[in-house]
Amino acid sequence: MMPISPTGLALRPGAARIRRRAADGRLRAARCGFEGAMLALRRAALDHAESQALLSDTLRASLARLAERAGAKP
């Protein structure tokens, strides 16, 4: 006699293997999506840090120029 599933339908031979493969495929797809999202987040964070470093250098150079101008005038 075939086992009865929670939905009340008899399970076909090999159905568990098919469900297991489908679940494995969904897990792999989710893992790839998560890893892709993490990679994009890391890249965005690095881009942000680099832009902040550039902004900091620009502000320091501007401040140095202003200080030089202020020192040059009596």
C-alpha positions as CSV (number, residue, x, y, z in Angstrom):
1,M,0.0,0.0,0.0
2,M,1.3,3.5,-0.9
3,P,1.8,6.0,1.9
4,I,-0.7,8.9,2.1
5,S,0.6,12.4,2.0
6,P,-0.7,15.2,4.2
7,T,-2.9,16.4,1.3
8,G,-4.5,12.9,1.1
9,L,-2.9,12.0,-2.3
10,A,-1.0,8.7,-2.7
11,L,2.7,9.3,-3.3
12,R,4.2,8.1,-6.6
13,P,7.4,6.0,-6.5
14,G,10.2,8.5,-6.9
15,A,8.2,11.5,-5.9
16,A,10.4,12.1,-2.9
17,R,13.4,12.2,-5.1
18,I,11.8,14.7,-7.5
19,R,10.7,16.9,-4.6
20,R,14.2,16.7,-3.1
21,R,15.8,17.7,-6.4
22,A,13.4,20.6,-6.8
23,A,14.1,21.8,-3.2
24,D,17.9,21.5,-3.9
25,G,17.5,23.6,-7.0
26,R,15.5,26.3,-5.1
27,L,18.2,26.3,-2.4
28,R,21.0,26.7,-5.0
29,A,19.1,29.6,-6.7
30,A,18.5,31.3,-3.3
31,R,22.2,30.9,-2.4
32,C,23.3,32.4,-5.7
33,G,20.9,35.3,-5.3
34,F,22.1,35.9,-1.8
35,E,25.8,35.7,-2.8
36,G,25.1,38.1,-5.7
37,A,23.4,40.5,-3.4
38,M,26.3,40.4,-0.9
39,L,28.8,41.0,-3.7
40,A,26.8,44.0,-4.9
41,L,26.6,45.3,-1.3
42,R,30.4,45.0,-0.9
43,R,31.0,46.8,-4.1
44,A,28.7,49.6,-3.1
45,A,30.4,49.9,0.2
46,L,33.8,50.1,-1.4
47,D,32.6,52.6,-3.9
48,H,31.2,54.7,-1.1
49,A,34.4,54.5,0.9
50,E,36.5,55.5,-2.1
51,S,34.2,58.5,-2.9
52,Q,34.5,59.6,0.8
53,A,38.3,59.4,0.6
54,L,38.3,61.5,-2.6
55,L,35.9,64.0,-1.0
56,S,38.1,64.2,2.1
57,D,41.3,64.8,0.0
58,T,39.5,67.5,-2.0
59,L,38.3,69.3,1.2
60,R,41.8,69.2,2.7
61,A,43.3,70.7,-0.4
62,S,40.6,73.4,-0.5
63,L,41.3,74.1,3.2
64,A,45.0,74.3,2.6
65,R,44.5,76.8,-0.3
66,L,42.2,78.9,1.9
67,A,44.8,78.9,4.7
68,E,47.5,79.9,2.3
69,R,45.4,82.8,1.0
70,A,44.5,83.9,4.5
71,G,48.2,83.8,5.5
72,A,49.3,85.7,2.4
73,K,47.0,88.7,3.2
74,P,48.0,90.9,6.1
